[in-house]
Amino acid sequence: MLEINGISTYYGNIQALHDVSLKINEGEIITLIGANGAGKTTTLLSVSGIVQPKSGEILFKGEPIHRMKPDKIVKMGICQVPEGRHIFPYLTVSENLDLGAFLRKDREGIKKDLEQVYDLFPRLAERRHQQGGTLSGGEQQMLAISRALMARPRLLLLDEPSLGLAPLIVQQIFEIIRKIKEESGTTIFLVEQNANLALKVADRGYVMETGRVTMEDKASNLLSNEDVKKAYLGI
């Protein structure tokens, strides 16, 4: 579904990604793990068009997207849940979800997806008339994921969904990530510092260090890899 071929991305004169390549097959959960500043978020931003790579290419369903604007990429079926959630705090839960479906015209489909989102996150259904900024951190993360799902993405990009959340809420979020894949077949590209949980939910994983992909394997193999255990799992 997605191919990243040798991209190098810069912020001004500072190179953030060095010849990064990876691929994601339809229906997979792929995780990209690594330390702070490794380039994980920049990889997602390169896919979603927020930053454009200086070299290399990104293909979605065989079509180049690395020179497209973000709104065109969303229309193609790629949607990102950003690090830090970035919901609209003064809009209600319902209004935030409406904005997720802004580019869609199929009213019946939107209505059906809204019901599915509320089934997936009953807490949001209870708070549908509440301003987003008054929700707890966990509820805001649920809202950010739901807003992205309202775009009906074929590829969902998740950037650090566990950041700043209590352990119990983190477990709930990861269960929901698994459920999204199982129930909707949505392909998921997960960037996450909690390597243990990320590798447990993913099919395959990549390890990134200082802007370079240094390892790739089945998630189960990375979980048992001694170098990964030592560097990222605290074992």
N, C-alpha and C positions, 0 to 999 in steps of 0.2 A: 504493500500500500504506500509506504513512504521510503524513499531512498535518499540518504544524505551522502554525497560523494565528494570527499576531499575539500570540505569548506574551511576557509580561514576568515574569521570575522574580527574586526577591529573596532575600538572606541578611540577615535582620533588616531594617534600614532601608536596606541597600545594594542598589541595583538592579544585577543582573548581566546580565540580558537585556532588550533594549528592542524590543518589537514584532517579534519574530523570526518569519519565515515561510519554510518550505521544504517541498518534497515529494519523496518517494521512490517510484519506480515498482517494481513487482515485478520481481525478477531483476537489478536495477541494483546497481552499486557507486557510492555517492555519497560524496564526501569533503568534509569541512568543514575548511578550513585557516585559520590565523591565528596571531598572536603569542601568547606566554604571557599569560594573563589576559584573553584576548579574549572568553571565554564559551563556548568549544567544549565543555569538559567539562560545564558547567552545562546546555548543550543536551541532551547525552546523559542526564544525571541527571534532567532534566525528562521525557524520553521514558520512562525506566525507572521513574519514580515515586519516586525517592529524594528529590527535591525537587519541590514542586508549584508550577506557575506561579500568579501572583496573578491574571492575566487572560489571555485568549486560550484556544485549545483545541488539543488534540492528538487526531487521529483515526487509528485503526489499522483498516484494512479498513472504514472508514466509521463505526466505533464510537468514541465518546469515551473516552479512557483517562486524561485529565489529572487526574482525581480518584480514580483507582484506586490500590490499594496495590501495591507491587512484586511480591508473589507472584502476584497476579491477572494482572499484566501478563506475567509469565513464562509463566503457564498459557496466555495468548493466543498466545504464540509469539514474544515479544521477549526476547532475552537479551543481557546486557552483559558484555564483558571489560573490567574496570576498569583505569585507569591504575595502574601499579605492580604489576600482576598479581594480588596478594592471593590466592595459592593457600593451602591449609591446610598449613603447613610440617611439622607432626608427623604428618600422614597420608601414606600411601604414594601413589604415582602412581595406582594402581588405585582406592584409596579416594577420592581427589579426583574421579576420573571417575565413580565411583558416585554421589557427591553431586550431580554435574551432572544426573544422571537421576532425582533424588529424587522429583520430582513425577509421574514416569511410572509406568505400571502394565504396559506391554506388554513382558514379559520377553524375548520373541524379538526384538522391535525393538531393545531395549537391547543385547542380545548382538550383533546385526548392526552397530549403530552403533559399538560398542566395537571391533569388528574393523576397521571403516572408519577409525576414529580412529588405530588402531595402524598401518594401512596408510599413512595420511597422515603420521604422525609415527613412523617406525620407532624413533627414539631413545627414545621413551616406552615402546614395547613392551619394549625392552631393560632399561629401568629401572622396570618396573611395580611391583616390590616395594620400591623405594627411597623413602625419605621425601622429600616435595616440597621441603623446605627445604635438602636437600643437592644439589639440581640446580643447574646453571649458570643464569645469567640468561636465556639463550636457551631453555634447556629448560623453565624455569618459564613463559616466555611461551607456548611450545608447549602446556604443560599447561593454562594458563589458557584458551587458545582451545579446546582439546579438551574441557575441562570444560563450556564453554558449548555446544559442539556436541552434547554428550550430552543436552542438553535438547531437541534437535531443533528449533532455532528457525527461524521463517520470516523473521525479521529479526534479524541479528546486529549488535550495536553494539560497535565496537572503539575503545577510547580509548588513543591513543598507543602502538600495539604496538611501535614501534621504540625506545622510550625506554630509554636506558642500555645498548643492545646494540651489539656490535661490527658494523662495516659488513657483513661476510660473513654474519652471522646475520640482519641486517636484510634483506638481499637474499633469503635463504631464507624469512623470514616473509612477505614480500610476494609471493613466488612461490606460497606456500601459500594466501594470501588469494585470489589469482586462481584457484587450483585449486579452492578451496571453492565459489566462484561457478560455475565451469564444470561441476563434477561433481555438485553437489547442487542448483544453482539457488537457493541461499540468497541473499536480498537482504542487502546489507552497507552499513551506515552507518559510515564510517571517519573518525575525528577524528585528525589527524596534523600534527605540526610539520614533518616532512620532506615539504615540499610537492612537491618534485620526484618522489619515489617515489609519493606518494599520487595525484598527478594522472596519473601514467603507468599506474596500475592501475585508476583510476576511469573511469566513463562520464561523469559530470557532477560539477561541483564548485561549492562555495559558499565565499566569502571572508567572514570575520567580523572586525570591528574594534570594540573597546570595546563588546561586547555587541550589535552590530548587524550584520546581513547587508548587506554593501556591494556584492557582486558575485555573479553566478551565470552559468554558461555550461557548454558542453561542456568536459570536462577538457582536451582537446587545444587548445581555444581559450585556456583560461586559461594553459596552459603557454607559449603564444606571446605572451601579453598583456604589454606592456612594463611596466605598473605592477606586475603580479604578479612578473615577472622581477626587478624592482628590489627589491621589498619582501620577497619570500619565497624566491627562487631564487638570490640572490646573484649575479645576472648584470647 
